[in-house]
Amino acid sequence: MKSDTKRRIALVGALLIGATGLGTVMMGSMGENLVYFWDAQQILEAGDDAVGATIRLGGLVEEGSVDWNADGQELAFRVTEATGAYSVPAHAKGAPPQMFREGIGVVVEGTMKPDGTFECDQVMVKHSNEYKAPEEGVDSKELYKTLEEEF
């Protein structure tokens, strides 16, 4: 009877120690992998505290702010709020998603540089999930023409 109780106490103690160790490891690793979601106002108000942290910045691509470099491999634009009161300059390398354009909602992941520019590692566009079927009698070639005109 006594050895049975000792075994149970030892088992419960071992489980508590294991759970505590696992919880500590998980919480420590989680802190390093957190990505904060901020809008333009929050990132500007954070100032130097935002520099170097991995952040997801959400907002709209400001009208008239998109600028491709000469070889088309780098993109500069501004991320703003719906009110337009705050905007953050952003820089990305490589091609953004095909739907990227002025006025569209974006979420960019990256880091704030000391010069106040947000360096994007990833650019994602927001879009509605609403599907609209082509109207009856519309030729598919006509649909492709509208896509070509946008680009």
Backbone bond lengths (Angstrom), bond angles and torsions (degrees), N, CA, C in turn:
res aa  C-N    CA-C-N  psi(-1)  N-CA   C-N-CA  omega(-1)  CA-C   N-CA-C  phi
1 M - - - 1.435 - - 1.526 109.88 -
2 K 1.343 117.27 -44.57 1.454 121.05 -178.52 1.521 111.00 -66.37
3 S 1.317 118.00 -39.85 1.467 120.43 -179.27 1.518 111.26 -68.79
4 D 1.351 116.46 -32.08 1.459 121.16 176.90 1.532 110.28 -64.28
5 T 1.304 117.71 -43.58 1.459 122.87 178.71 1.522 110.54 -65.67
6 K 1.321 116.72 -41.08 1.471 120.71 178.82 1.530 110.67 -63.10
7 R 1.328 116.20 -39.12 1.466 120.05 178.90 1.523 111.03 -64.75
8 R 1.319 116.77 -42.24 1.464 121.15 179.92 1.531 110.53 -64.27
9 I 1.317 116.63 -43.85 1.464 120.50 178.62 1.526 110.18 -63.01
10 A 1.319 116.72 -42.48 1.464 121.23 179.02 1.531 110.61 -64.67
11 L 1.330 117.18 -40.31 1.463 121.78 179.66 1.533 110.52 -66.45
12 V 1.324 116.98 -46.16 1.461 120.83 178.68 1.528 109.83 -62.59
13 G 1.325 117.50 -42.79 1.466 121.16 178.16 1.516 111.77 -61.91
14 A 1.340 117.00 -42.87 1.465 120.92 179.06 1.531 110.91 -64.81
15 L 1.329 116.54 -40.34 1.472 120.24 178.58 1.525 110.99 -65.38
16 L 1.315 117.73 -41.56 1.468 120.80 178.09 1.522 111.40 -63.92
17 I 1.312 117.06 -43.57 1.465 120.72 178.52 1.531 110.22 -63.00
18 G 1.337 117.08 -44.01 1.462 121.09 179.13 1.517 112.14 -63.64
19 A 1.339 116.76 -44.18 1.464 120.59 179.79 1.523 111.14 -64.95
20 T 1.323 116.90 -40.27 1.462 120.71 178.04 1.528 110.60 -63.53
21 G 1.318 116.83 -44.96 1.472 120.85 178.75 1.517 111.76 -62.42
22 L 1.326 116.74 -44.52 1.465 120.88 179.40 1.529 110.74 -63.75
23 G 1.322 116.96 -43.44 1.466 120.94 178.60 1.516 112.29 -61.36
24 T 1.333 116.46 -40.70 1.462 121.06 178.64 1.522 111.14 -63.44
25 V 1.311 117.01 -44.59 1.467 121.35 179.44 1.527 110.46 -63.69
26 M 1.317 116.84 -43.95 1.467 120.28 -179.15 1.526 111.62 -64.60
27 M 1.305 117.70 -44.71 1.461 120.41 -178.89 1.526 111.51 -68.00
28 G 1.316 117.17 -36.46 1.466 120.29 178.06 1.514 111.80 -66.39
29 S 1.314 117.03 -42.19 1.463 121.15 179.62 1.512 111.25 -71.37
30 M 1.313 117.03 -33.91 1.453 120.36 -177.64 1.523 110.71 -65.40
31 G 1.305 117.50 -38.98 1.458 120.89 -179.37 1.512 112.32 -60.85
32 E 1.318 117.00 -34.74 1.457 120.99 179.58 1.519 112.25 -73.94
33 N 1.326 117.52 -24.66 1.453 121.67 -174.67 1.516 113.99 -101.97
34 L 1.315 118.81 4.19 1.455 120.90 -179.91 1.526 110.55 -71.26
35 V 1.315 115.53 139.05 1.459 121.86 174.70 1.518 106.42 -122.18
36 Y 1.321 116.59 118.89 1.456 121.36 -177.03 1.517 110.62 -85.33
37 F 1.332 116.66 142.00 1.466 122.22 177.90 1.517 108.03 -103.53
38 W 1.326 116.79 118.15 1.457 122.77 -178.74 1.515 109.51 -126.70
39 D 1.332 115.34 157.68 1.461 120.24 170.58 1.529 108.12 -102.11
40 A 1.304 117.26 177.94 1.468 121.33 -175.27 1.528 111.99 -59.92
41 Q 1.310 117.48 -41.92 1.463 120.47 -179.83 1.529 111.29 -62.33
42 Q 1.317 117.12 -45.28 1.464 120.92 -178.03 1.523 111.59 -63.94
43 I 1.312 117.32 -41.82 1.468 119.60 -177.68 1.527 110.88 -69.50
44 L 1.336 117.19 -35.61 1.462 119.80 178.09 1.529 111.21 -71.61
45 E 1.319 116.92 -38.24 1.457 120.46 178.55 1.530 112.03 -69.01
46 A 1.332 117.50 -28.62 1.465 121.02 179.80 1.522 111.41 -70.51
47 G 1.328 117.25 -26.80 1.463 121.47 177.99 1.516 112.76 58.13
48 D 1.342 116.88 -126.23 1.466 121.88 -177.08 1.523 113.07 -65.81
49 D 1.328 118.19 -22.44 1.467 120.46 178.92 1.523 111.66 -66.23
50 A 1.324 118.11 -22.86 1.464 121.81 -179.95 1.524 112.15 -83.27
51 V 1.325 117.62 -19.01 1.469 121.66 -175.78 1.525 110.00 -66.34
52 G 1.345 115.62 126.89 1.457 121.93 174.69 1.509 115.43 89.28
53 A 1.323 119.06 -20.04 1.465 121.48 179.94 1.524 109.83 -77.62
54 T 1.331 116.69 146.55 1.462 120.38 174.60 1.518 107.76 -78.58
55 I 1.330 115.33 122.43 1.466 121.86 -171.97 1.520 109.51 -134.21
56 R 1.317 115.82 146.78 1.467 121.58 166.59 1.518 106.47 -104.25
57 L 1.309 115.55 118.52 1.457 122.62 -179.05 1.522 107.69 -103.82
58 G 1.324 116.18 123.43 1.459 120.65 -178.92 1.510 111.74 -114.51
59 G 1.307 116.09 146.92 1.459 121.33 178.22 1.518 110.92 168.36
60 L 1.312 115.25 -153.16 1.460 122.26 178.92 1.517 109.71 -114.72
61 V 1.329 117.04 149.02 1.456 120.87 173.20 1.527 106.48 -75.11
62 E 1.319 116.05 117.85 1.465 121.38 -175.79 1.526 110.71 -63.46
63 E 1.331 115.31 135.47 1.463 121.31 178.69 1.531 110.06 -59.77
64 G 1.324 116.85 134.46 1.457 122.35 176.99 1.513 115.05 76.80
65 S 1.331 117.87 9.75 1.464 119.69 -175.84 1.525 114.03 -105.15
66 V 1.324 118.17 -8.57 1.470 120.74 -176.56 1.517 110.06 -76.35
67 D 1.339 116.00 127.06 1.461 121.71 -178.11 1.525 109.58 -140.47
68 W 1.334 116.65 112.42 1.460 122.08 175.73 1.517 108.75 -87.17
69 N 1.337 117.78 143.75 1.461 118.76 174.66 1.531 108.89 -76.56
70 A 1.309 116.34 175.52 1.473 122.01 -172.97 1.521 113.55 -57.40
71 D 1.337 118.48 -40.66 1.467 119.43 -177.19 1.534 112.46 -90.99
72 G 1.318 118.04 1.80 1.457 121.52 175.84 1.511 115.10 73.71
73 Q 1.315 118.00 13.18 1.463 120.85 -178.26 1.530 113.69 -99.73
74 E 1.320 117.31 -9.73 1.456 120.77 178.91 1.524 109.17 -129.60
75 L 1.314 114.59 145.20 1.449 121.08 -174.26 1.528 109.24 -131.50
76 A 1.308 116.56 130.82 1.459 122.14 173.67 1.527 107.80 -117.92
77 F 1.314 116.65 137.30 1.461 122.08 178.33 1.522 108.35 -158.57
78 R 1.313 116.52 176.15 1.462 121.14 179.10 1.528 108.39 -120.44
79 V 1.338 115.22 138.50 1.464 121.69 175.48 1.521 106.73 -103.19
80 T 1.324 116.37 124.38 1.457 121.44 -176.57 1.520 110.75 -127.10
81 E 1.315 115.39 169.20 1.455 120.97 174.19 1.519 108.94 -87.28
82 A 1.312 116.16 170.54 1.465 120.69 179.82 1.529 111.22 -61.04
83 T 1.332 117.00 -32.10 1.468 120.16 179.88 1.520 111.79 -76.95
84 G 1.318 117.58 -22.53 1.459 122.06 -178.54 1.517 113.27 80.16
85 A 1.334 117.82 5.76 1.465 121.38 -177.32 1.530 112.42 -71.51
86 Y 1.315 117.30 -30.99 1.469 121.84 -178.47 1.522 108.61 -128.03
87 S 1.331 116.60 139.71 1.462 119.69 174.40 1.519 109.50 -146.96
88 V 1.320 114.20 149.68 1.462 122.01 -177.24 1.521 108.35 -122.51
89 P 1.342 118.39 128.13 1.466 119.39 175.08 1.526 109.92 -70.02
90 A 1.327 115.46 138.22 1.461 121.22 -178.52 1.520 109.42 -128.18
91 H 1.334 114.94 151.37 1.466 121.67 179.14 1.517 108.21 -135.40
92 A 1.335 116.23 133.08 1.455 121.22 179.00 1.520 109.87 -135.44
93 K 1.325 115.34 147.38 1.463 121.20 175.00 1.519 108.17 -108.24
94 G 1.317 116.32 146.95 1.453 120.34 -179.24 1.513 111.40 87.67
95 A 1.304 114.91 -179.33 1.465 120.96 -176.11 1.528 110.33 -86.66
96 P 1.328 117.15 131.35 1.459 120.16 175.07 1.532 109.65 -77.92
97 P 1.339 118.44 175.53 1.467 119.79 177.06 1.522 111.01 -58.62
98 Q 1.312 116.25 153.94 1.463 121.23 -176.42 1.518 112.76 -59.75
99 M 1.315 117.77 -29.38 1.462 120.47 -177.49 1.525 112.44 -81.97
100 F 1.321 119.07 -1.53 1.466 122.48 -177.51 1.524 110.03 -63.46
101 R 1.338 115.33 128.91 1.463 121.16 176.60 1.528 108.36 -165.59
102 E 1.307 116.42 171.55 1.460 121.31 178.23 1.525 110.05 -65.34
103 G 1.332 115.48 140.82 1.452 120.78 176.81 1.513 115.34 87.19
104 I 1.332 118.23 -9.26 1.459 120.76 -178.28 1.531 109.69 -88.19
105 G 1.313 116.49 151.84 1.454 121.55 176.66 1.520 110.29 -72.58
106 V 1.337 116.38 136.37 1.463 121.18 179.02 1.521 110.38 -133.88
107 V 1.317 114.05 155.25 1.457 122.45 167.30 1.515 104.79 -128.42
108 V 1.327 116.24 120.39 1.458 120.99 179.42 1.521 108.08 -115.06
109 E 1.324 115.46 136.10 1.458 120.25 178.68 1.521 108.20 -110.69
110 G 1.317 115.66 133.88 1.451 119.99 -179.94 1.511 110.74 172.31
111 T 1.334 115.39 -149.18 1.461 120.61 -177.57 1.526 110.31 -133.63
112 M 1.309 114.27 150.96 1.458 121.19 175.87 1.520 107.73 -85.14
113 K 1.323 116.56 131.10 1.462 120.97 178.29 1.533 109.39 -92.26
114 P 1.328 117.44 157.94 1.471 120.06 -179.60 1.526 114.16 -57.97
115 D 1.338 117.83 -26.28 1.469 120.07 -179.61 1.534 112.99 -79.37
116 G 1.352 117.43 0.88 1.458 121.18 177.32 1.512 115.04 92.90
117 T 1.335 117.77 4.98 1.457 122.47 178.38 1.521 109.29 -96.71
118 F 1.315 116.32 137.37 1.453 121.45 176.78 1.522 108.29 -89.26
119 E 1.320 117.90 116.17 1.468 123.34 -179.75 1.521 108.25 -89.71
120 C 1.330 116.42 113.84 1.465 122.00 -174.47 1.526 111.62 -88.26
121 D 1.322 115.67 127.82 1.460 120.80 170.78 1.525 110.06 -91.17
122 Q 1.334 115.26 -27.59 1.455 121.13 -178.29 1.524 109.28 -146.02
123 V 1.331 116.11 137.76 1.463 121.74 177.69 1.520 107.66 -120.56
124 M 1.338 115.92 124.28 1.467 121.31 179.03 1.524 107.84 -124.02
125 V 1.321 116.53 141.00 1.460 120.00 177.93 1.525 109.36 -104.48
126 K 1.314 114.46 147.26 1.463 120.46 175.42 1.517 106.96 -95.39
127 H 1.297 115.44 139.24 1.457 119.16 176.20 1.516 107.98 -148.81
128 S 1.303 115.67 159.39 1.462 118.76 179.05 1.517 108.88 -75.46
129 N 1.304 116.11 156.52 1.456 119.76 177.62 1.525 110.33 -98.68
130 E 1.315 115.59 20.26 1.462 120.74 -179.11 1.525 109.55 -84.86
131 Y 1.316 115.53 123.81 1.459 120.78 178.47 1.513 109.03 -99.92
132 K 1.323 116.12 131.93 1.459 120.93 176.06 1.516 107.49 -118.45
133 A 1.294 115.18 117.65 1.459 120.49 178.90 1.523 109.56 -71.15
134 P 1.332 117.03 148.16 1.472 119.08 176.97 1.525 110.23 -60.96
135 E 1.319 114.74 147.74 1.462 119.17 179.16 1.521 110.05 -66.11
136 E 1.284 114.40 154.75 1.464 121.39 179.19 1.529 110.09 -57.38
137 G 1.310 116.68 131.20 1.454 121.43 176.12 1.518 114.83 86.75
138 V 1.334 119.32 1.38 1.464 121.43 178.94 1.525 108.30 -83.26
139 D 1.316 115.88 127.70 1.457 121.97 179.68 1.532 109.63 -75.54
140 S 1.324 117.56 137.35 1.470 121.24 -178.31 1.531 111.31 -61.80
141 K 1.310 118.32 -27.99 1.465 120.76 177.69 1.526 110.63 -64.40
142 E 1.315 117.20 -32.85 1.457 121.62 177.84 1.527 110.82 -66.72
143 L 1.343 116.83 -36.19 1.463 120.50 178.55 1.527 110.57 -64.25
144 Y 1.319 117.25 -41.29 1.462 120.44 -179.89 1.526 111.16 -66.57
145 K 1.317 117.40 -32.95 1.462 120.10 177.91 1.522 110.83 -61.12
146 T 1.335 117.47 -40.63 1.464 119.79 -179.51 1.515 110.92 -65.18
147 L 1.317 117.98 -34.19 1.459 120.71 177.12 1.519 110.61 -68.26
148 E 1.321 117.30 -41.69 1.442 121.19 -179.16 1.532 111.23 -64.39
149 E 1.334 117.27 -35.43 1.462 121.08 -179.46 1.528 111.51 -66.13
150 E 1.350 117.76 -33.39 1.461 121.06 179.76 1.511 111.64 -67.12
151 F 1.309 117.36 -31.75 1.465 120.30 -175.38 1.491 109.08 -107.52
